[in-house]
Amino acid sequence: MSALVKRGNVPGDAGIGGREIPRPPAGHVLVRTEACGLCGSDVHAWRQDAGYDWVRAPVTLGHEAIGEVVAVGPGADRAWVGRRVVPVSIDGCGDCPTCHEGLRQLCPDRTVLGLSFDGAAAEFFVIDERRLVPVDVDLPASTLVLTEPLSVAHRAVRHLERADAAHDAVVSGPGPIGLMIALLLRQRGHRVVLVGAERDRHRRLAVAASLGLRTRVAGEDTGTRPSGWVEASGSSQALQAALHRIRAGGTVVVPALFGGATDPDVNVLTRAEIRLQGSYGSLAEDYRDALTTLAANPDPWSCLVTTFPLTDADRALHAAAAAEVFKAALVP
């Protein structure tokens, strides 16, 4: 079969290669891939960016997948065969205190599909049946491929709403996750402004504006001080802006990963009683929420995806890295 393989631990050493169709071991299933999105983590691993030296090559990339179960390994439930599914991309051991608290994606021994083991940017992939979320909605793969990133957005929004109603919110970072968070907040009745850099003005912010979102370039007035802020850009400057511009008693949620250490002004947190909340990955319940959201109104989401043949993975990686598309998805 064809697969997008990170071949070595040097920048750019990834491409389409031939691999054997895997056989599912005990408790696992074989999934025929319908589509697999390319995430920022795939781009980082491809470029061998800082913080991704733990990814062991060779490995098939890809974790934002939708597919159909075509075979099961020993002991796995045969009822999965013929079902459309999305895989939970990050999962834990299931036995440690963190997993028992329901935070499986934070497990010290967590594994990541497409980084810790072979992923879904291939014609077929193998996954533990415990990581499967069934898909019962009749939508095209080009829309359902957004389930995983939308689940990440749902988790960030849940954190914000749990801490604060946040009727006025700012989202910094108009990439795929930031845009999805902004759209979700608007759907849930919040007044939201999406903020990007000057380089985003004519592409990402323009697309967001075409979807009816209020947008601003960093440094422009966003109006009144918001009570909620989601920092989705991974920019230290954006995080500092959030802490200094949010209303006293407000909440800042950070689903972004940063390229290096950043130093938030703790005195600002203390003196304004600002809550700073991390948000990492997602759980199966977030995937189910994402599927419900996609089924309820697929239109604003489906336009975010640009599909590429799996054999054109190199062009898709370059397009994703250059932010030429919101979400590049590979179709075998």
N, C-alpha and C positions, 0 to 999 in steps of 0.2 A: 504494500500500500504506500501511498505518498503521505509525507508528514513534514511539517516545518520543524526542523531539528536545530537546536543550538549545539553546534559540533564541538566547540572548544571554548576556553576561557580567555578569549581575546576579542576585542571590539569588532562587531560585524560578522562574526563567524557563525552564521546561521543561514539555513537555506533549505530548499525542498530536497528530501532524500527518500530513498526507498527503504521501508522497514517491513518486517514480517507482521501480519495481522496478529495481534496478541491473543493469547488464550486466557480467559478469565480464571483466576485461581479460586479457591474456596471462598464463598461469601461475596464474590465479585460478579459483575456483569460486563458484557461486551456491548458497547453502544456504537451504532453507525451515526457519524456526525452529520447533521444537517447544515449547521453553520457554527462558526467559532469566532467570537469577537477578539480583537487585539486590544489588550489593556496597556496602560502605562508601564506596568511591571514587565510585560513582554518586551516592550521597547527598551526599558532599562537593562533587562537581562541580555538582550541582543547587543546593546552598546557596551555591555560590561561596565555599567555605571557603578559609582561608589555605593556600597550597601548591598550589592548583588553578587559578591564574590562567593557566597555560600551555595549558589546554584551550581550543581554538579553536572557538567556536560559529559557525554552527550545526553540530551533530554529533549523530548518533544514539547514544544511550548503550547500555551493556550489553556484557558480555564473558563472563559465566558461561552459556554456551549449549550446547544440544544440538539437533541438527537433521539434516536429510537433504539431501544434495547433489542438486540437480535440474538443473544445467547447468554446463558448464565453458567457460572461455575458450580462446582459441587457445593451443595447445601444452600445455595441461593434460591430465592423464591421464583419459580418458573412463571408466576403470574406477571412478572415484569416484562416478559417477552412480548413485543409488539406495542409496548407503552412508550409514549413520548416522555422524555425526562429532561431535567436540567440537573447538573451535578453541583453540590455544594463545594465551592472551590477551596475553602479553608476549613479544616476539621481537626479535632483533638483526639486524644487517646481514649477518652470516655471513662477513665478510671481515676483521674486525679481530682483534688479538691476544686480546681478551677472548672473542670468539666462538670462536676457534680453541682456547681453553682449555676450551671446553664450558660457558661461563657466558653463554649468549646473552641471558638475561634481564637481565644487567648491562651489556650493550653501551651505550656512550655514545650511540649513535644508535638505541636501541631504540624501538619503537612499541607502543602499547597499544590493543587493539581497544576501540572505544567511547569513547576519549578522544583518541587521536591521529588516528583516522579513524573513519568510521561503523561503529557496532557492531551488536549482535544483538538489541536490544530493538525488534524490528520483525518484520514477516511474513517478510522475506527479508534476508539480508546476504551480502556478498561478502568472501572471504578468500583469501589466498595458499595454494595447495595444500600448500606446505611447512609450514604451520602446522596441518595437520589431523592429528588423532589418531582412527583408526577405532574405532568402537564395535561390538564383537562380542558383547556381552552383551544378553540380552533382558530389559530392565528398563524401567519407565515413565519418561517424560521428567521427571516430578516427582521421581524419584530421581537420574537421570543429570545433572540440572542442578547437582548438588553436586560434579561431577567437578572443576571448576576450584578451588573453595575447599578441597576435600579434598586436591588436589595440593599446595596451599600448606602444608597441615597436614603432609602426608607429608614435605615438604622440611625443615620445622622439626624434626620427629622424627628424621629422618636425621642432621641436624647434631648433635642431642643424643646420639644413640647412637654416632655416629662418635667423639665426644670422650670419652664416658663411658657406661658401661652404665646408670647413673642408675636403679637399681632403685627408689629413692624419688624422686618428682618432684612438684613443685608447678607448676600452670599458673595464672597470674593473668590474669583477663579472660575472663568466661564468655559472650562473644559467639560468633558462628558459628565463627570460626577457633579460638578457645580451647577451645570445647567439642569440636570435632573432634579437636584435638590430644590432649585429655584422653582421649577415647574410644579413639583410636589407641594411646596409651601403655598404656591398660588392656588392650586386645586383645593387645598385644605383651608382656604379662606384667609390666608395671611397676606399682608401688603409687603411685597418683596422687591428689592433692587439687586440686580446682578452687576457686579463690578469686575472689570478686567483691566489689563494693561493697555497702553496705547497701541501695541501691536495687534491687539484683539479687536480694535474698533471696527475694521471693515470686513471681518470674517466672522469670528465667534459671536461678538456682541451684535453684529448685524443679523445673524441667524436668530439669536435670542429675541431681538426686537421684532423680527418677523413672526415670532410665536406669541407676541403680545406682552413680553416681559419688559419692565422698565430697566434700562441699562445705564451705566455710567462708566467713564474711564477713571481709574484711580486718581485721586486728587480733586475730582469734581464733587460738587455738593450733592450728597445723597438725600438731603432734606433733614427732617428731624432726627435726633439721635435714636437709633433702633434699640429695642429691648432684647433682640436676638441677633446673633451674627454666626454664620457658618464660614469658616476659613478652609476653602477647598483648593487653594492654589499651591500650597507648599512654599510660599514666599514669606520670609521673615518680616519684610516690610509690611506685608498685608496683615500679618498677625499683630504687629505693633499698632497698625492703624485700627484694627478691631478693638484692641484693649483701650485705646485712647478715645475712640469715638462712640463706643457703646454707652447706653444709658446706665447710670448707677443702678446696681442690683441686677444687671442684665446677665445674659448667658452667651458665652462663645463656645461653639462646638467645632472641633478640629478633626475632620476625617482625612486631611492631607498628610502625606509623609514629606519630610523636609530633606534636602540634600545634605545637610550637616546640622550641627548643634545650633539651636537658637535660644536666645535669652529673653523670655518675656519679662516685662517690668512688674515684678511681684508687688512693689509698692502700690502700683495702680490697681492691681487686683484687690489688695487689702483695703485701701482707702475708699474704693468705690463698691466694695463687696461684689465683685464680678465673679461669676462661676466660669471656670475653664474646664471643659469636658472633652476628652478624647473620644474618638469613635473609630473602631477598627473592624474592617471586614463586615461580615453579616452571618446570621444564623438561618436555619431552615425556615423559621417563621417569617423572616424578612423576605425570603424568596417567595413564599406563598403570598405575602402582601404585594410584592412586585407583580406577580402574575395576575392578581386581582386588579391592580391598577392598569396593567396593559389591556386586560379584557374589557374593562369598563369604557375605555376611550383610547384606542390604539393610535389615533391620528397624530397627536403631537409628538409621539415617540418614534414612530416608524420612519419619519423623515430624517432622523438623526443618523441613520445607518447607510453606509456605502459598502456594497458588496464587491469582493474581488474573488476570482477563481483561486483555489488553493495553490495552483501552480504559479500564480502571480503574487506569492506571499512577499517577495522582496519589495515589489512596488507598494504593497499594502503597508509594510513596515515603514518605509520611507514616508508615505503619506501620513501615517499616524504620528511619526516622530516630528514632522514638519507642521502638524496641526492643520493639514490641508483638508481633513475630514473630521467630523465629530467622532464617529465610531466606524472603524474599518472592520469588516467581517469577512472571514474566509469561507468559501463554499466549495466543498469537495466536488 
